[in-house]
């Protein structure tokens, strides 16, 4: 599978090498990220079990959340008790029922409901492949959940604004450091 | 509430709260089944969520209108009747319905329930509205989106039923309640199953830099890299007639009649409605906020032009229209 990048971000040969090195480094460092994200998913399941009733049609299928700027993607299996998040190589992600890709900040905006998903899709900022029904179910479940970046990081309510700003800054830094494959 | 009631969509309790906090006077929503015309996966309310949302809205002076507006299947009306009972039990301020059996059941089983006639009934004449008012004690009609502003004014002069008109959101080319186009490709239609272009039948293919939306395998458009996309409905597909690909039925545009608020209010429109229960919190917060500001400005005697371009980026296909409200043909 060939990774798709954001417009105007076609890397040079050296850029491709950097991308592969970065992907290797991120894959090597994935266990704590996977643990944290999986814990956040299961915490959400405990706090908001109704969210998962909106995903009943998805079954055991996994979503691939693929930020355009990163050489890795997130494989999300949204089950109530046994859900998990894995970090996978963008160009070798394993099985998924649907893939949602786009700029990282837009994907985070979809996660916390601050970005209108339809507008992002209409304007081609967000790209969807695979089972459209499953993608809609995930979108609607996230909409109903009222999640924030603080939930993703497992922070208390008081730290939410700080968490959003801090995570956004961190992710922007990662994005700048990570050229995509053309 | 201003001189015109602002009615906004909610596909979840979170979206309902976002709508009210952004200035909606009323919110409409549906239960999570085929009894409403936005039966998309993961969308809508459970009975418990509806009851909680009604309490929350009432505490803030907002009203909740429950759409039970698909057409009941002959011989299998239980789900629709149960939805009426659920809405009444939850304390809904009105039920929005189109099917005669649903209206009759609500009238007989819950005599105190307020009934609004759904746009799905396509009641666009004084005679049609009078029939629903006399037979089912309907208190409000949601007009089909095929009438011009002068036609609405003429209609209101002939009826005592409150009139609600769509002013923003997705636009159907068909007379509401009578479109079966989706079912020819997928077996399901908005009027019967509550879903137009069911998402399980929708796919997007990519090849040679082009995006091809398909419905049940049928290609209905072919888009270049920078062309805005829309949700793939057959009525907004681009097809070849002769050698020219064109949007034969309807361009993928969205309704924005904010510029006609003053005319609609002068015509006697009681409530204006925003489409889009499937859109989400960010959408409804922006649209409700903009229309709240415009209605309030109107009530202060101010011009509303400055609000009209605030929502352009939310439009399907990236383009807006005032639809039939400004039509010059007959």
Contacts between the chains, C-beta under 8 A, distances in Angstrom:
chain1	res1	chain2	res2	distance
A	50	B	46	7.1
A	50	B	49	7.3
A	53	B	46	7.5
A	54	B	41	7.7
A	54	B	42	3.8
A	54	B	43	7.7
A	55	B	42	6.4
A	57	B	41	5.1
A	57	B	42	7.7
A	109	B	282	7.8
A	113	B	14	7.2
A	113	B	280	6.3
A	113	B	281	4.4
A	113	B	282	6.0
A	114	B	282	5.7
A	115	B	282	5.8
A	116	B	279	6.4
A	116	B	280	6.0
A	116	B	282	4.2
A	116	B	283	4.4
A	116	B	286	7.4
A	116	B	314	6.3
A	117	B	279	7.7
A	117	B	280	5.9
A	118	B	231	7.5
A	118	B	278	7.7
A	118	B	279	5.4
A	118	B	280	7.5
A	118	B	283	6.9
A	118	B	314	7.7
A	118	B	316	7.3
A	119	B	283	7.3
A	119	B	313	5.9
A	119	B	314	5.2
A	121	B	229	6.3
A	122	B	228	5.3
A	122	B	229	5.5
A	122	B	230	6.2
A	122	B	315	7.5
A	122	B	316	5.7
A	122	B	317	6.7
A	122	B	318	6.4
A	123	B	228	6.0
A	123	B	313	7.2
A	123	B	318	6.7
A	124	B	211	7.8
A	124	B	225	7.4
A	124	B	226	7.2
A	124	B	227	7.8
A	124	B	228	6.9
A	124	B	229	6.1
A	128	B	204	6.2
A	129	B	204	6.3
A	129	B	206	7.3
A	131	B	200	7.3
A	132	B	199	4.3
A	132	B	200	7.1
A	132	B	202	4.1
A	132	B	203	6.6
A	132	B	204	7.4
A	133	B	41	5.2
A	133	B	198	7.3
A	133	B	199	3.8
A	133	B	200	4.0
A	133	B	202	7.6
A	134	B	41	7.6
A	135	B	199	7.5
A	136	B	40	5.5
A	136	B	41	5.4
A	136	B	42	6.4
A	136	B	43	7.7
A	136	B	199	4.7
A	136	B	278	7.8
A	137	B	41	3.9
A	137	B	42	3.7
A	138	B	42	7.2
A	139	B	42	7.2
A	139	B	280	7.3
A	140	B	11	6.4
A	140	B	12	6.8
A	140	B	40	6.8
A	140	B	41	6.9
A	140	B	42	3.2
A	140	B	43	4.6
A	140	B	278	7.7
A	141	B	42	5.0
A	143	B	11	6.8
A	143	B	12	5.4
A	143	B	14	6.2
A	143	B	15	6.3
A	143	B	280	4.7
A	143	B	281	6.0
A	144	B	12	3.8
A	144	B	13	6.8
A	144	B	14	5.4
A	144	B	15	7.8
A	144	B	42	7.6
A	145	B	14	7.4
A	146	B	14	4.6
A	146	B	281	7.9
